[in-house]
Amino acid sequence: MQCDVCGVEIRGEFRSTQFAKLSGEDQEFLERYLLAGFSIKALAEQSDMGYTAIRSRLDRLIEEYRRLRTNEDARLRILEGIERGEMTPEEAVRAMEKLEAD
Protein backbone atom coordinates (compact mmCIF):
# COMPACT_ATOMS: atom_id res chain seq x y z
CA MET A 1 0.00 0.00 0.00
CA GLN A 2 1.40 3.40 -0.93
CA CYS A 3 0.26 6.99 -0.42
CA ASP A 4 0.02 8.79 -3.76
CA VAL A 5 0.71 12.13 -2.08
CA CYS A 6 3.75 11.55 0.14
CA GLY A 7 5.02 8.21 -1.19
CA VAL A 8 4.96 6.43 2.19
CA GLU A 9 4.76 2.71 1.51
CA ILE A 10 3.57 -0.14 3.75
CA ARG A 11 4.10 -3.73 2.69
CA GLY A 12 2.11 -6.73 3.86
CA GLU A 13 -1.05 -8.70 3.23
CA PHE A 14 -4.00 -6.31 3.02
CA ARG A 15 -7.55 -6.80 1.86
CA SER A 16 -8.35 -4.04 -0.56
CA THR A 17 -11.43 -3.21 -2.53
CA GLN A 18 -12.00 -1.16 -5.61
CA PHE A 19 -13.74 1.41 -3.38
CA ALA A 20 -10.32 2.32 -1.98
CA LYS A 21 -9.25 3.33 -5.49
CA LEU A 22 -12.04 5.91 -5.79
CA SER A 23 -11.17 9.50 -4.99
CA GLY A 24 -11.63 10.68 -1.42
CA GLU A 25 -14.46 12.91 -2.59
CA ASP A 26 -16.25 9.97 -4.20
CA GLN A 27 -15.73 7.80 -1.11
CA GLU A 28 -17.20 10.56 1.06
CA PHE A 29 -20.19 10.91 -1.27
CA LEU A 30 -20.82 7.15 -1.12
CA GLU A 31 -20.59 7.23 2.68
CA ARG A 32 -23.17 10.02 2.85
CA TYR A 33 -25.41 8.02 0.48
CA LEU A 34 -25.02 4.93 2.69
CA LEU A 35 -25.83 6.91 5.84
CA ALA A 36 -28.90 8.31 4.08
CA GLY A 37 -30.14 4.72 3.79
CA PHE A 38 -29.30 4.55 0.09
CA SER A 39 -32.10 7.04 -0.47
CA ILE A 40 -31.52 9.72 -3.08
CA LYS A 41 -34.42 11.69 -1.64
CA ALA A 42 -32.96 11.61 1.89
CA LEU A 43 -29.50 12.57 0.61
CA ALA A 44 -30.99 15.47 -1.36
CA GLU A 45 -32.71 16.70 1.81
CA GLN A 46 -29.43 16.50 3.74
CA SER A 47 -27.28 18.20 1.12
CA ASP A 48 -27.33 21.03 -1.38
CA MET A 49 -27.60 18.60 -4.29
CA GLY A 50 -30.81 17.90 -6.14
CA TYR A 51 -32.17 14.51 -7.12
CA THR A 52 -30.92 14.76 -10.71
CA ALA A 53 -27.40 15.75 -9.67
CA ILE A 54 -27.23 12.89 -7.17
CA ARG A 55 -28.53 10.35 -9.69
CA SER A 56 -26.03 11.57 -12.27
CA ARG A 57 -23.15 11.31 -9.81
CA LEU A 58 -24.22 7.80 -8.78
CA ASP A 59 -24.36 6.73 -12.43
CA ARG A 60 -20.83 8.08 -12.96
CA LEU A 61 -19.58 6.29 -9.84
CA ILE A 62 -21.16 3.02 -10.94
CA GLU A 63 -19.40 3.24 -14.30
CA GLU A 64 -16.08 4.11 -12.64
CA TYR A 65 -16.41 1.17 -10.25
CA ARG A 66 -17.20 -1.18 -13.14
CA ARG A 67 -14.12 0.08 -14.98
CA LEU A 68 -11.94 -0.49 -11.92
CA ARG A 69 -13.29 -4.03 -11.47
CA THR A 70 -12.79 -4.85 -15.14
CA ASN A 71 -9.20 -3.55 -15.04
CA GLU A 72 -8.46 -5.52 -11.87
CA ASP A 73 -9.80 -8.71 -13.46
CA ALA A 74 -7.62 -8.05 -16.52
CA ARG A 75 -4.55 -7.46 -14.29
CA LEU A 76 -5.11 -10.79 -12.56
CA ARG A 77 -5.39 -12.56 -15.93
CA ILE A 78 -2.11 -10.95 -17.03
CA LEU A 79 -0.35 -12.10 -13.86
CA GLU A 80 -1.76 -15.60 -14.27
CA GLY A 81 -0.51 -15.57 -17.88
CA ILE A 82 3.01 -14.87 -16.64
CA GLU A 83 2.72 -17.60 -14.05
CA ARG A 84 1.62 -20.13 -16.69
CA GLY A 85 4.40 -19.03 -19.05
CA GLU A 86 1.94 -17.71 -21.63
CA MET A 87 3.34 -14.19 -21.43
CA THR A 88 6.75 -12.69 -20.82
CA PRO A 89 7.22 -10.04 -18.13
CA GLU A 90 7.86 -7.48 -20.89
CA GLU A 91 4.56 -8.37 -22.59
CA ALA A 92 2.83 -8.13 -19.22
CA VAL A 93 4.24 -4.65 -18.62
CA ARG A 94 2.96 -3.49 -22.01
CA ALA A 95 -0.45 -5.04 -21.32
CA MET A 96 -0.63 -3.35 -17.90
CA GLU A 97 0.36 0.01 -19.40
CA LYS A 98 -2.37 -0.39 -22.01
CA LEU A 99 -4.92 -0.99 -19.25
CA GLU A 100 -3.87 2.24 -17.54
CA ALA A 101 -4.15 4.18 -20.80
CA ASP A 102 -7.68 2.98 -21.49
C-alpha positions as CSV (number, residue, x, y, z in Angstrom):
1,M,0.0,0.0,0.0
2,Q,1.4,3.4,-0.9
3,C,0.3,7.0,-0.4
4,D,0.0,8.8,-3.8
5,V,0.7,12.1,-2.1
6,C,3.8,11.5,0.1
7,G,5.0,8.2,-1.2
8,V,5.0,6.4,2.2
9,E,4.8,2.7,1.5
10,I,3.6,-0.1,3.7
11,R,4.1,-3.7,2.7
12,G,2.1,-6.7,3.9
13,E,-1.1,-8.7,3.2
14,F,-4.0,-6.3,3.0
15,R,-7.5,-6.8,1.9
16,S,-8.3,-4.0,-0.6
17,T,-11.4,-3.2,-2.5
18,Q,-12.0,-1.2,-5.6
19,F,-13.7,1.4,-3.4
20,A,-10.3,2.3,-2.0
21,K,-9.3,3.3,-5.5
22,L,-12.0,5.9,-5.8
23,S,-11.2,9.5,-5.0
24,G,-11.6,10.7,-1.4
25,E,-14.5,12.9,-2.6
26,D,-16.3,10.0,-4.2
27,Q,-15.7,7.8,-1.1
28,E,-17.2,10.6,1.1
29,F,-20.2,10.9,-1.3
30,L,-20.8,7.1,-1.1
31,E,-20.6,7.2,2.7
32,R,-23.2,10.0,2.9
33,Y,-25.4,8.0,0.5
34,L,-25.0,4.9,2.7
35,L,-25.8,6.9,5.8
36,A,-28.9,8.3,4.1
37,G,-30.1,4.7,3.8
38,F,-29.3,4.6,0.1
39,S,-32.1,7.0,-0.5
40,I,-31.5,9.7,-3.1
41,K,-34.4,11.7,-1.6
42,A,-33.0,11.6,1.9
43,L,-29.5,12.6,0.6
44,A,-31.0,15.5,-1.4
45,E,-32.7,16.7,1.8
46,Q,-29.4,16.5,3.7
47,S,-27.3,18.2,1.1
48,D,-27.3,21.0,-1.4
49,M,-27.6,18.6,-4.3
50,G,-30.8,17.9,-6.1
51,Y,-32.2,14.5,-7.1
52,T,-30.9,14.8,-10.7
53,A,-27.4,15.8,-9.7
54,I,-27.2,12.9,-7.2
55,R,-28.5,10.4,-9.7
56,S,-26.0,11.6,-12.3
57,R,-23.2,11.3,-9.8
58,L,-24.2,7.8,-8.8
59,D,-24.4,6.7,-12.4
60,R,-20.8,8.1,-13.0
61,L,-19.6,6.3,-9.8
62,I,-21.2,3.0,-10.9
63,E,-19.4,3.2,-14.3
64,E,-16.1,4.1,-12.6
65,Y,-16.4,1.2,-10.3
66,R,-17.2,-1.2,-13.1
67,R,-14.1,0.1,-15.0
68,L,-11.9,-0.5,-11.9
69,R,-13.3,-4.0,-11.5
70,T,-12.8,-4.9,-15.1
71,N,-9.2,-3.6,-15.0
72,E,-8.5,-5.5,-11.9
73,D,-9.8,-8.7,-13.5
74,A,-7.6,-8.0,-16.5
75,R,-4.5,-7.5,-14.3
76,L,-5.1,-10.8,-12.6
77,R,-5.4,-12.6,-15.9
78,I,-2.1,-11.0,-17.0
79,L,-0.3,-12.1,-13.9
80,E,-1.8,-15.6,-14.3
81,G,-0.5,-15.6,-17.9
82,I,3.0,-14.9,-16.6
83,E,2.7,-17.6,-14.0
84,R,1.6,-20.1,-16.7
85,G,4.4,-19.0,-19.1
86,E,1.9,-17.7,-21.6
87,M,3.3,-14.2,-21.4
88,T,6.8,-12.7,-20.8
89,P,7.2,-10.0,-18.1
90,E,7.9,-7.5,-20.9
91,E,4.6,-8.4,-22.6
92,A,2.8,-8.1,-19.2
93,V,4.2,-4.7,-18.6
94,R,3.0,-3.5,-22.0
95,A,-0.4,-5.0,-21.3
96,M,-0.6,-3.4,-17.9
97,E,0.4,0.0,-19.4
98,K,-2.4,-0.4,-22.0
99,L,-4.9,-1.0,-19.2
100,E,-3.9,2.2,-17.5
101,A,-4.1,4.2,-20.8
102,D,-7.7,3.0,-21.5
